[in-house]
């Protein structure tokens, strides 16, 4: 069987950085529980502005 690497970015909504870190740990843990996922490589996270927010006019 061959191995493949899937690269994804996931945008989440959190109250603050601590909340985002907690959600990141939960998501990573859930992914690692899948038998067909061999490795999860977290690459940190950053505060993002959504496309909808960018399109808003002040």
DSSP file (Angstrom, degrees, kcal/mol; ACC not computed):
  #  RESIDUE AA STRUCTURE BP1 BP2  ACC     N-H-->O    O-->H-N    N-H-->O    O-->H-N    TCO  KAPPA ALPHA  PHI   PSI    X-CA   Y-CA   Z-CA
    1    1 A X              0   0    0      0, 0.0     2,-0.2     0, 0.0     0, 0.0   0.000 360.0 360.0 360.0 138.1    0.0    0.0    0.0
    2    2 A X        -     0   0    0      1,-0.0     2,-0.4     0, 0.0     0, 0.0  -0.558 360.0-131.8 -89.3 153.8    1.3    3.5   -0.9
    3    3 A X        -     0   0    0     -2,-0.2     2,-0.3    35,-0.0    -1,-0.0  -0.842  21.7-171.2-104.1 143.2    1.4    6.4    1.5
    4    4 A X        -     0   0    0     -2,-0.4     2,-0.5     2,-0.0     0, 0.0  -0.958  17.0-136.4-130.7 149.4    0.1    9.9    0.5
    5    5 A X        -     0   0    0     -2,-0.3     2,-0.5     2,-0.0    -2,-0.0  -0.941  14.4-160.6-109.3 125.4    0.4   13.3    2.2
    6    6 A X        -     0   0    0     -2,-0.5     2,-0.5     2,-0.0    -2,-0.0  -0.910   5.3-158.4-103.5 124.0   -2.7   15.4    2.3
    7    7 A X        +     0   0    0     -2,-0.5     2,-0.3     2,-0.0    -2,-0.0  -0.911  21.5 162.9-106.6 125.2   -2.1   19.1    3.0
    8    8 A X        -     0   0    0     -2,-0.5     2,-0.4     2,-0.0    -2,-0.0  -0.964  29.7-148.4-137.3 154.2   -5.1   21.1    4.3
    9    9 A X        -     0   0    0     -2,-0.3     2,-0.5     2,-0.0    -2,-0.0  -0.989  17.2-162.5-118.2 135.3   -5.7   24.4    6.1
   10   10 A X        -     0   0    0     -2,-0.4     2,-0.5     2,-0.0    -2,-0.0  -0.973   5.8-152.9-122.7 122.3   -8.6   24.6    8.4
   11   11 A X        -     0   0    0     -2,-0.5     2,-0.3     2,-0.0    -2,-0.0  -0.824  20.8-179.7 -93.2 129.1  -10.2   27.8    9.6
   12   12 A X        -     0   0    0     -2,-0.5     2,-0.5     2,-0.0     8,-0.1  -0.771  25.3-126.2-120.7 168.1  -11.8   27.7   13.0
   13   13 A X        +     0   0    0     -2,-0.3     2,-0.3     7,-0.0     3,-0.1  -0.976  36.0 165.0-115.9 128.7  -13.7   30.2   15.2
   14   14 A X        -     0   0    0     -2,-0.5     3,-0.1     1,-0.1     6,-0.0  -0.966  44.7-124.3-142.1 156.8  -12.5   30.6   18.8
   15   15 A X  S    S-     0   0    0     -2,-0.3     2,-0.3     1,-0.1    -1,-0.1   0.875  88.3 -24.7 -69.0 -37.7  -13.0   33.2   21.5
   16   16 A X  S  > S-     0   0    0     -3,-0.1     4,-2.4     1,-0.0     5,-0.2  -0.902  80.2 -74.5-160.4-176.0   -9.2   33.8   21.9
   17   17 A X  H  > S+     0   0    0     -2,-0.3     4,-2.6     1,-0.2     5,-0.2   0.886 126.2  52.9 -61.9 -41.0   -5.8   32.2   21.4
   18   18 A X  H  > S+     0   0    0      1,-0.2     4,-2.2     2,-0.2    -1,-0.2   0.923 110.6  47.6 -60.0 -44.3   -6.1   29.8   24.4
   19   19 A X  H  > S+     0   0    0      1,-0.2     4,-2.5     2,-0.2    -1,-0.2   0.907 111.3  51.2 -63.3 -42.4   -9.5   28.6   23.0
   20   20 A X  H  X S+     0   0    0     -4,-2.4     4,-2.2     1,-0.2    -2,-0.2   0.897 109.2  50.8 -62.4 -40.8   -7.9   28.2   19.6
   21   21 A X  H  X S+     0   0    0     -4,-2.6     4,-2.2     2,-0.2    -1,-0.2   0.913 110.4  49.5 -62.9 -42.4   -5.0   26.2   21.0
   22   22 A X  H  X S+     0   0    0     -4,-2.2     4,-2.1     1,-0.2    -2,-0.2   0.920 111.6  48.1 -63.2 -44.1   -7.5   23.9   22.9
   23   23 A X  H  X S+     0   0    0     -4,-2.5     4,-2.6     1,-0.2    -1,-0.2   0.877 109.6  54.0 -63.9 -36.9   -9.5   23.3   19.7
   24   24 A X  H  X S+     0   0    0     -4,-2.2     4,-2.6     2,-0.2    -1,-0.2   0.913 108.3  48.9 -62.9 -43.5   -6.3   22.6   17.8
   25   25 A X  H  X S+     0   0    0     -4,-2.2     4,-2.4     2,-0.2    -2,-0.2   0.901 111.7  49.7 -63.2 -40.8   -5.3   19.9   20.3
   26   26 A X  H  X S+     0   0    0     -4,-2.1     4,-2.5     2,-0.2    -2,-0.2   0.941 112.4  46.7 -63.6 -47.3   -8.8   18.3   20.1
   27   27 A X  H  X S+     0   0    0     -4,-2.6     4,-2.3     1,-0.2    -2,-0.2   0.922 112.8  49.5 -62.0 -44.7   -8.8   18.2   16.3
   28   28 A X  H  X S+     0   0    0     -4,-2.6     4,-2.2     1,-0.2    -1,-0.2   0.914 111.5  49.6 -60.0 -43.5   -5.2   16.8   16.3
   29   29 A X  H  X S+     0   0    0     -4,-2.4     4,-1.0     1,-0.2    -2,-0.2   0.912 109.9  50.5 -62.7 -43.7   -6.2   14.1   18.8
   30   30 A X  H  < S+     0   0    0     -4,-2.5     3,-0.5     1,-0.2     4,-0.3   0.901 110.8  49.4 -62.1 -41.0   -9.3   13.2   16.8
   31   31 A X  H >< S+     0   0    0     -4,-2.3     3,-1.5     1,-0.2    -1,-0.2   0.907 106.4  55.5 -65.1 -41.3   -7.3   12.8   13.6
   32   32 A X  H 3< S+     0   0    0     -4,-2.2    -1,-0.2     1,-0.3    -2,-0.2   0.710  96.8  66.3 -65.9 -19.7   -4.6   10.7   15.3
   33   33 A X  T 3< S+     0   0    0     -4,-1.0     2,-0.4    -3,-0.5    -1,-0.3   0.636  79.0  97.9 -76.6 -13.4   -7.4    8.2   16.4
   34   34 A X    X   -     0   0    0     -3,-1.5     3,-1.4    -4,-0.3    -3,-0.0  -0.629  69.2-146.1 -80.2 128.5   -8.1    7.2   12.8
   35   35 A X  T 3  S+     0   0    0     -2,-0.4    -1,-0.1     1,-0.3    -3,-0.0   0.773  97.4  55.5 -66.4 -26.1   -6.3    4.0   11.8
   36   36 A X  T 3  S+     0   0    0      2,-0.0     2,-0.7     1,-0.0    -1,-0.3   0.508  89.7  85.2 -87.8  -3.7   -5.8    5.2    8.2
   37   37 A X    <   -     0   0    0     -3,-1.4     3,-0.1    -6,-0.2    -1,-0.0  -0.891  54.6-178.8 -98.0 118.2   -4.0    8.4    9.3
   38   38 A X        +     0   0    0     -2,-0.7     2,-0.3     1,-0.3    -1,-0.2   0.793  64.1   8.4 -87.1 -31.6   -0.3    7.6    9.9
   39   39 A X        -     0   0    0     -8,-0.0     2,-0.5     2,-0.0    -1,-0.3  -0.989  52.6-157.8-155.2 139.6    1.0   10.9   11.0
   40   40 A X        -     0   0    0     -2,-0.3     2,-0.6    -3,-0.1   -12,-0.0  -0.989  12.1-169.7-118.7 124.0   -0.4   14.3   12.0
   41   41 A X        -     0   0    0     -2,-0.5    -2,-0.0     2,-0.0     2,-0.0  -0.815  10.0-154.3-118.0  90.2    2.1   17.2   11.7
   42   42 A X        -     0   0    0     -2,-0.6     3,-0.1     1,-0.1    -2,-0.0  -0.365   7.9-168.9 -63.2 142.2    0.7   20.4   13.3
   43   43 A X        -     0   0    0      1,-0.5    -1,-0.1    -2,-0.0    -2,-0.0  -0.064  42.9-104.5-123.2  30.8    2.2   23.5   11.8
   44   44 A X        -     0   0    0    -20,-0.0    -1,-0.5     2,-0.0     2,-0.3  -0.192  36.7-107.2  77.0-173.0    1.0   26.1   14.3
   45   45 A X        -     0   0    0     -3,-0.1     2,-0.3     2,-0.0   -24,-0.0  -0.977  21.3-158.4-152.7 163.3   -1.8   28.5   13.8
   46   46 A X        -     0   0    0     -2,-0.3     2,-0.3     0, 0.0    -2,-0.0  -0.965  33.4 -96.6-141.9 155.1   -2.4   32.2   13.2
   47   47 A X        -     0   0    0     -2,-0.3     2,-0.3     1,-0.0   -30,-0.0  -0.602  49.9-161.3 -72.9 133.7   -5.2   34.6   13.6
   48   48 A X        -     0   0    0     -2,-0.3     2,-0.5     0, 0.0    -1,-0.0  -0.803  21.4-139.5-119.6 156.5   -6.9   35.0   10.3
   49   49 A X        -     0   0    0     -2,-0.3     2,-0.0     3,-0.0    -2,-0.0  -0.976  31.2-131.0-109.2 126.9   -9.2   37.5    8.6
   50   50 A X     >  -     0   0    0     -2,-0.5     4,-2.0     1,-0.1     5,-0.2  -0.296  19.1-112.9 -75.3 162.7  -11.9   35.8    6.6
   51   51 A X  H  > S+     0   0    0      1,-0.2     4,-1.6     2,-0.2     5,-0.1   0.895 119.5  54.9 -60.3 -40.3  -12.8   36.7    3.0
   52   52 A X  H  > S+     0   0    0      1,-0.2     4,-0.6     2,-0.2    -1,-0.2   0.901 107.7  48.9 -61.4 -40.8  -16.1   38.0    4.2
   53   53 A X  H >4 S+     0   0    0      1,-0.2     3,-0.7     2,-0.2    -1,-0.2   0.872 108.6  53.7 -66.4 -36.3  -14.4   40.3    6.7
   54   54 A X  H 3< S+     0   0    0     -4,-2.0    -1,-0.2     1,-0.2    -2,-0.2   0.825 107.7  51.4 -66.2 -31.6  -12.0   41.6    4.1
   55   55 A X  H 3< S+     0   0    0     -4,-1.6    -1,-0.2    -5,-0.2    -2,-0.2   0.568  85.9 106.2 -83.9  -9.8  -15.0   42.5    1.9
   56   56 A X    <<  -     0   0    0     -3,-0.7     2,-0.4    -4,-0.6    -3,-0.0  -0.479  64.1-141.6 -71.5 139.2  -16.8   44.4    4.6
   57   57 A X              0   0    0     -2,-0.2    -2,-0.1     1,-0.1    -1,-0.0  -0.865 360.0 360.0-101.6 136.6  -16.7   48.2    4.1
   58   58 A X              0   0    0     -2,-0.4    -1,-0.1     0, 0.0    -2,-0.0   0.494 360.0 360.0 -70.1 360.0  -16.2   50.3    7.3
